[in-house]
């Protein structure tokens, strides 16, 4: 058990933080909704009804889609784009998808390389982009859920105000949808860009996301 915990500490810690944060969000969102319901003289809802509602679903989905978009864009951008001095960048002479030898695929694979890295053909091509494919699929799925849940929540509010509901195709062109979307996108891109630049000059000893403390500012693609 100790070995398992040690070898999986990062994923377990973030999994626990995720569950605690999600539970906290559900309680805070439920209390906030009931405050609004009371202020407008509507019936309050139970916690279980809230977590099954479109209000909770859209709040969760809009954060998930922005996070997975961030990682997808970052994965794709760092194939070609470089940042001198940043450990978040590849070395300055390695822009692009790199050679089969560098990537250890096909005849250059190691004995313990993943099977699809060794076989060649379409399997290796798919496996070579599998992380971006899955991240992109989760982003698109989350964005779709956000649009549907946001549409339901938006129309529920319109009905309470005696307004005509919108069709889904109209909602995804509405300012509410894009406000929810872009307020998350801009913060994600700012955070990633800030880390890439600050890591040129600042250090965190022992972190794989930082250069070793004594590395020169101009050292690129070197992690601690």
C-alpha positions as CSV (number, residue, x, y, z in Angstrom):
1,X,0.0,0.0,0.0
2,X,2.8,2.4,0.8
3,X,4.5,1.7,-2.5
4,X,1.2,2.3,-4.3
5,X,0.5,5.6,-2.5
6,X,4.1,6.8,-3.2
7,X,4.0,5.8,-6.9
8,X,0.5,7.4,-7.4
9,X,0.7,10.3,-5.0
10,X,0.3,13.0,-7.6
11,X,-2.8,11.6,-9.2
12,X,-4.4,10.6,-5.9
13,X,-3.8,14.1,-4.4
14,X,-5.3,15.9,-7.3
15,X,-8.2,13.4,-7.5
16,X,-9.0,14.1,-3.8
17,X,-8.7,17.9,-4.3
18,X,-11.0,17.6,-7.3
19,X,-13.7,15.7,-5.3
20,X,-13.4,18.1,-2.3
21,X,-13.6,21.1,-4.6
22,X,-16.6,19.7,-6.6
23,X,-18.5,18.9,-3.4
24,X,-17.7,22.4,-2.0
25,X,-18.9,24.0,-5.3
26,X,-22.1,22.0,-5.1
27,X,-22.9,23.3,-1.6
28,X,-21.9,26.9,-2.3
29,X,-23.9,26.9,-5.6
30,X,-26.9,25.4,-3.9
31,X,-26.9,28.0,-1.1
32,X,-26.4,30.8,-3.7
33,X,-29.3,29.5,-5.8
34,X,-31.6,29.3,-2.9
35,X,-30.7,32.8,-1.8
36,X,-31.8,34.0,-5.3
37,X,-34.9,31.9,-5.2
38,X,-35.9,33.4,-1.9
39,X,-35.2,36.9,-3.0
40,X,-37.5,36.4,-6.0
41,X,-40.2,34.6,-4.0
42,X,-39.7,31.3,-5.6
43,X,-39.5,27.9,-3.8
44,X,-36.1,26.8,-2.6
45,X,-34.7,23.5,-3.9
46,X,-33.0,20.6,-2.2
47,X,-29.2,19.9,-2.6
48,X,-29.9,16.7,-4.6
49,X,-32.3,18.6,-6.9
50,X,-29.6,21.3,-7.4
51,X,-26.8,18.9,-8.3
52,X,-29.1,17.3,-10.9
53,X,-30.1,20.7,-12.3
54,X,-28.9,22.5,-15.4
55,X,-27.5,25.3,-13.2
56,X,-25.0,23.0,-11.6
57,X,-24.2,21.2,-14.8
58,X,-23.4,24.4,-16.8
59,X,-21.2,25.7,-14.0
60,X,-19.2,22.5,-13.9
61,X,-19.0,21.9,-17.7
62,X,-17.9,25.5,-18.5
63,X,-14.9,25.0,-16.2
64,X,-14.1,21.5,-17.5
65,X,-14.1,22.6,-21.2
66,X,-11.8,25.5,-20.6
67,X,-9.3,23.4,-18.7
68,X,-9.2,20.7,-21.3
69,X,-9.0,23.4,-24.1
70,X,-6.0,24.8,-22.2
71,X,-4.2,21.5,-22.2
72,X,-5.1,20.7,-25.8
73,X,-3.9,24.1,-27.1
74,X,-0.8,23.8,-25.0
75,X,0.0,20.3,-26.3
76,X,-0.4,21.4,-29.9
77,X,1.4,24.8,-29.5
78,X,4.5,23.3,-27.9
79,X,5.1,21.1,-30.8
80,X,6.0,24.1,-33.0
81,X,6.3,27.2,-30.7
82,X,9.3,27.8,-28.6
83,X,10.1,30.1,-25.7
84,X,13.8,30.8,-25.0
85,X,14.7,30.1,-21.4
86,X,11.5,28.4,-20.4
87,X,11.3,24.8,-19.1
88,X,7.8,24.7,-20.6
89,X,9.4,24.9,-24.1
90,X,11.3,22.3,-26.1
91,X,15.0,23.0,-26.8
92,X,15.4,25.7,-29.5
93,X,16.5,23.3,-32.2
94,X,13.7,20.8,-31.8
95,X,10.6,22.6,-33.2
96,X,8.2,20.3,-35.0
97,X,7.2,16.6,-34.6
98,X,10.8,15.4,-34.4
99,X,12.3,12.4,-36.1
100,X,11.3,8.8,-35.5
101,X,14.7,8.2,-33.8
102,X,14.1,11.1,-31.4
103,X,10.6,9.9,-30.6
104,X,11.7,6.2,-30.3
105,X,9.0,4.9,-32.7
106,X,9.0,2.1,-35.3
107,X,12.5,0.6,-35.7
108,X,13.9,3.0,-33.1
109,X,11.5,1.8,-30.4
110,X,12.8,0.4,-27.2
111,X,12.1,-3.2,-26.0
112,X,9.7,-1.9,-23.4
113,X,8.1,0.8,-25.6
114,X,4.3,0.8,-25.9
115,X,3.1,-1.8,-28.5
116,X,1.6,0.8,-30.8
117,X,4.8,2.8,-30.8
118,X,6.6,-0.2,-32.2
119,X,4.2,-1.5,-34.9
120,X,4.3,1.4,-37.3
121,X,1.6,2.3,-39.8
122,X,-1.7,3.9,-38.7
123,X,-1.5,2.5,-35.2
124,X,1.7,4.5,-34.5
125,X,0.3,7.6,-36.2
126,X,-2.8,7.5,-34.0
127,X,-0.8,6.7,-30.9
128,X,1.6,9.6,-31.7
129,X,-1.3,12.0,-31.3
130,X,-3.4,10.1,-28.8
131,X,-3.0,12.5,-25.9
132,X,-4.1,15.5,-28.0
133,X,-7.0,13.4,-29.5
134,X,-8.4,12.5,-26.1
135,X,-7.9,16.0,-24.6
136,X,-9.6,17.5,-27.7
137,X,-12.5,15.1,-27.5
138,X,-13.1,15.8,-23.8
139,X,-13.0,19.5,-24.5
140,X,-15.5,19.2,-27.3
141,X,-17.7,16.9,-25.2
142,X,-17.6,19.3,-22.2
143,X,-18.3,22.3,-24.4
144,X,-21.4,20.5,-25.8
145,X,-22.6,19.7,-22.3
146,X,-22.1,23.3,-21.4
147,X,-24.1,24.5,-24.3
148,X,-27.0,22.2,-23.6
149,X,-27.0,22.8,-19.8
150,X,-26.5,26.5,-20.3
151,X,-29.4,26.6,-22.8
152,X,-31.7,24.8,-20.3
153,X,-30.7,27.2,-17.4
154,X,-31.0,30.2,-19.7
155,X,-34.5,29.2,-20.8
156,X,-35.6,28.5,-17.3
157,X,-34.7,32.0,-16.3
158,X,-36.5,33.4,-19.4
159,X,-39.6,31.4,-18.5
160,X,-39.5,32.8,-14.9
161,X,-39.4,36.3,-16.5
162,X,-42.3,35.4,-18.9
163,X,-40.1,35.5,-21.9
164,X,-40.1,33.1,-24.9
165,X,-37.5,30.4,-24.7
166,X,-34.7,30.3,-27.3
167,X,-33.8,27.4,-29.5
168,X,-30.4,25.7,-28.9
169,X,-29.0,27.1,-32.2
170,X,-30.0,30.6,-31.1
171,X,-28.5,30.1,-27.6
172,X,-25.0,29.2,-28.9
173,X,-25.0,32.6,-30.7
174,X,-26.2,34.4,-27.6
175,X,-24.0,36.6,-25.4
176,X,-24.7,34.4,-22.4
177,X,-23.1,31.4,-23.9
178,X,-20.0,33.3,-25.1
179,X,-19.7,35.3,-21.9
180,X,-19.6,32.0,-20.0
181,X,-17.1,30.5,-22.5
182,X,-14.7,33.4,-23.0
183,X,-14.4,34.4,-19.3
184,X,-12.8,31.0,-18.7
185,X,-10.7,30.9,-21.9
186,X,-9.0,34.2,-21.2
187,X,-8.0,33.1,-17.7
188,X,-6.6,29.8,-18.8
189,X,-4.5,31.3,-21.6
190,X,-3.2,34.0,-19.2
191,X,-2.2,31.4,-16.6
192,X,-0.3,29.2,-19.1
193,X,1.5,32.1,-20.7
194,X,2.4,33.5,-17.3
195,X,3.9,30.2,-16.2
196,X,5.9,29.8,-19.4
197,X,7.4,33.3,-19.0
198,X,7.9,33.4,-15.2
199,X,9.6,30.1,-15.3
200,X,12.4,31.7,-17.4
201,X,13.5,33.8,-14.4
202,X,12.0,32.2,-11.3
203,X,12.5,28.8,-9.8
204,X,10.8,26.2,-7.6
205,X,13.4,23.8,-6.2
206,X,12.5,20.2,-6.8
207,X,9.6,20.8,-9.2
208,X,9.5,19.2,-12.6
209,X,7.8,22.4,-13.9
210,X,10.9,24.5,-13.0
211,X,14.5,24.5,-14.1
212,X,17.1,23.6,-11.5
213,X,17.8,26.6,-9.3
214,X,21.3,27.2,-10.7
215,X,20.4,26.9,-14.4
216,X,21.0,30.1,-16.4
217,X,17.9,32.1,-17.4
218,X,18.6,31.3,-21.1
219,X,18.6,27.5,-20.6
220,X,15.6,26.1,-22.6
221,X,13.7,22.9,-22.3
222,X,15.5,21.8,-19.1
223,X,13.4,20.7,-16.1
224,X,14.4,20.0,-12.5
